C-alpha cells in the first residue's frame, strides 16, 4: 500500500488522541504500541475483506492448516513490512521523536506453541499469504501461552504467561460465527422416515466455540489470509441449572497450552482441546461451503485440510460425522471426500510423542466419533487382512491394545503423509509407519521444512539486509533465491570485510541486550557459539556442555584458545526432570567459569532465560556458530539450523534432519560435520553392543570431564551431576553422547583454527547466506500446494530447485 510519512504522522496522532484523549508525548510505550497496532489494523481491514470476497467470488480452493499450536511472533513490525510501509512508519515515528524499536518491543509475543511445530505453522501462514495462496489457519486461542521461564538459583521455574493482559489488537471476535461442540453423553441411532440415519444426542455437555480471527498479511501483494483461533465459552442459553463449576470446566478448555514438546501427556483435557478446535474448524468450513452449495459433492475440489501432526487427526472422523449425520452422505461417498480433503504431516519419530488414547477415555468423551473410528477400523481390517495378514493389520489398525492410535488413524484417513526432511521421511517409511507404507506407498512423501527470511533477515537482521541491498540489489527480498548472487563476491575482500563488520555490529547489539536482560557483560569479540531450541536429551545440549567442560580443563592446564561465548536458550517441559537437571548444571558451569580468572579470558557461558521467537530475532543475527548436534536419526528436521545459516553462522552438525540438506547446499567445506551417522547408530541398536563405559575408559579427556560431574569441582550440583553421570554411564547413554564426544571436540578445534582466518571464515559465511534461499517457507508451501493440496501456486515462482534429495 502507499502511505507517505506525513500522512502517517497525521493519522497516528489522530488515532492516539481518539484512543487516549492525550497527546503522544504523554503516552507510554505500551499505549503508543496500541495506537500504532490499531492504525495498522485499519490499513489491513480493506485488503482483508477484499481477499475474502475474491476467494468466495472466484471459488478459489482453500487450504485449512489445522494446528494445535501457532507461534507467530510479534506482528506489528512484520505486518508493516508486508504492507510495504515499514520505512515510512519508522521515519514518521522518528520525526515525532519516538523510538520505533521501543514501541515494537512493547508488543507481547504470543507463545501459543512449544517450539518447532508451532513456529512452522506460523511460518506457513506467512508464506501462504505471501505467495498468494488461499491458506487459513485453524487453532486454539489459549488464554495463557507457554510458561515464562525464569532461573532461581540456577533452577528453572515456570511463571504464567498472561500474554493478553493488555489485549491482543490483532484479533477480531466473530461471535456471529460461533459453533457448538458436543462432548460426552450418549448417542441414539434411529432410522428416519426418509431412510437416513438420525443421530440423536442425549445428555451431552455443549460448549460454544467462538472464533477470533487474526489477519495474516502477505508480502507486498495485497493478500490477507485468516488465522482462526477458537475460544471455549458457556452456551448462551445455558439455563438455570448451569453451575459455576460447569462454566469453569468449559473455560478450562482453552485456558492453557500443554507445555510438553515432543511428548504425549495423555490427559483428558488435552483430548478435549483437540476435539474442540478440530470440530469447530470442520463445522465452520462445512457451514461456509454450504452457504453457496446445495450439496457436498464438490467439497473436495474446493477445500484441502492439513493435519499438523496428529493433534487434529480427529478431523478425519469429524468430517465423516458431519458428512453423514448432518449432510446425509453415505459412508462410501463420505470416505472418498474425506480422503481427498485430508493430508497429514508427522513431526517426530520419538515414541513418547506418538499419540494414543485409552479407548475408555476416548469413547466416553466422544461417543459418536468413537463409533465412526470403530467403523473405520472395521473396514480397514476387512479390506486388508486378506492381503497383508492378521498380525500386520493388528499392529496398525486405528484401534488396538485398548487404544486409539492417532498416527495410524491419520495415515489411513489422508491421501498424503509427509515427513519434514528427507532422512525423517525415509525413517517414517522404514520404522514408525513401515507397515502402512506397505499398504499405501503412494501416500508417502517428503516436504522439507522452511523458514521466513522476512522475519529472520529483513526484520531481525537489518545490518545484513542493508549490506545485501547495497551489494546485490533488493530482489532477494521478494525471491530469496536471488541470494545466490552473493557467490560472485566470494573473492571480494572488501565485501568479506563488510560481512564480518556486520556480524560484529550484531554481536555488539546482542552483548548490550544480554547486559540489559541478565546483567552479564560479554566480550563482543568472542566467538558466539549458539544453541537455541527446546531442552531435550536427544538434542544433546549435554554434549555441548561436556565440550565446555573439556575447554575449561584445557584452559586450566594452560592452553590458549580464541575466546568462545556459549549462548544457550532453551525451555524444559516442567515435568521433564532430566532436562531441568541439565539446565541447573549449565547455570552452575556458567558461574564457575565466570568466577575463575584463569578461565574467563577464554571462555564464557550464558544461558538466557525465556527463549522464544522474539529472543531468537536478537540471537540469530549475532551467531558465529550454529550447534545442531542431535543424535543422528532423532531430529525430524530442525528449523533453527536454517535460520542460523541464513544469518551466516557456520553449522556444527551431525548428519541429522535438515542438516543433511544444508550440507548438500553449501558443500562439505562450508559446514562442520561430526559424529555417528543414523546407519551407524541403527547398527548399534541392532547388535545391542553399544557400551558407553568403553568410551569413558579409553578417552582420558572424556574421563576427566565426566568426573567433574561428581567430584565436587562444579559448585552446587550434587544430585544433578550424579544423575547425569549415571544416565551416561550406568544407563548406557541412550543418545550416544559419549560416542560422539571425541569427534565433536575435533570439529570444534577446526572451528577455532578457522576463526583465526577471518577472511576465510567470511567466505564460508557468504556461501551459507547465498544458499539459504532454498529454505524459504514460500517454496515449501508451494510444494505442498502443487503436490498435496492441489491448489495453484502463485508468485514468486520457485525456480524448480529440488532440495528433496
Ligand atoms: C521437530 N512438538 C523438529 C519441527 O517440523 C522439526 C509434539 C507433541 C506435543 C507437542 N509438541 C510436539 C513436536 O513434535 C515438534 O515440535 N517437532 C519438531 O517439529 C517442525 O523441525 O525437528 O522436533
Boltz pocket constraint, residues with backbone or C-beta under 6 A from the ligand:
constraints:
  - pocket:
      binder: B
      contacts: [[A, 114], [A, 115], [A, 116], [A, 117], [A, 118], [A, 120], [A, 258], [A, 260], [A, 261], [A, 262], [A, 263], [A, 264], [A, 346], [A, 347], [A, 348], [A, 353], [A, 420], [A, 449], [A, 634], [A, 635], [A, 636], [A, 637], [A, 638], [A, 639], [A, 657]]
      max_distance: 6.0
